[in-house]
Amino acid sequence: MTLLILGLLIFLGVHSVRIFADDWRSAQRKRLGENAWKGLYSLVSIAGFALIVWGYGAARQAPVALWASPTWTRHLAALLMIASFVLLAAAYVPRNGIKARLHHPMVLGVKVWALAHLLANNTLADLLLYGSFLVWAVLDFRAARGRDRAQGTVYPVGSSAGTLAAVAVGVAAWAVFAFWAHRVLIGVSPFA
């Protein structure tokens, strides 16, 4: 569990700099240079992510159950994950109405992902992993919206074609992950 906690502190810590120390972040980017900052940020993020994967995998070997998870929670999680993948796609598909309306769909996708997995899983490691990401996503979304208001950020209007593309890409990615990649990468089949 120690590796999981350390990984979460590193990964979410580096991803929280903009939430809690945006001025310091800007100063460091200027001092180090854009590429050096991104490189350092990426290395620390990868290290944290590796510790999360390693720590969560180890914690799954000796799970500490906290509550009973009824079967229906897995089905609800699968439905919520469709929304999560669509939100993730909306962060990248240009000129879609989802991003135009919600402004930060990736962070919202992380919120939905974390909530879905908290509903379907019941161990201490799950609570630490998904609960931490949920709290981070709530704080990050609030900070991002605050920056948008302060800077007067205006998002481009979305088009129907862009919105349909975001939904199609998100649903397709969800299907690949739900029916194949989740089992291959995580070792769990969501529908088994």
Protein Blocks (a to p, Z undefined) as FASTA:
>chain_A
ZZmmmmmmmmmmmmmmmmmmmmlmmmmmmmnopklmmmmmmmmmmmmmmmmmmmmmmmmm
mccdfbdcdfklmmmmmmmmmmmmmmmmmmmmghifklmmnopmmlmmmmmmmmmmmmmp
ccfklmmmmmmmmmmmmmmmmmmmmmmmmnopacddddfklmmmmmmmmmmmmmmmmmmm
mmmmnopafkZZ
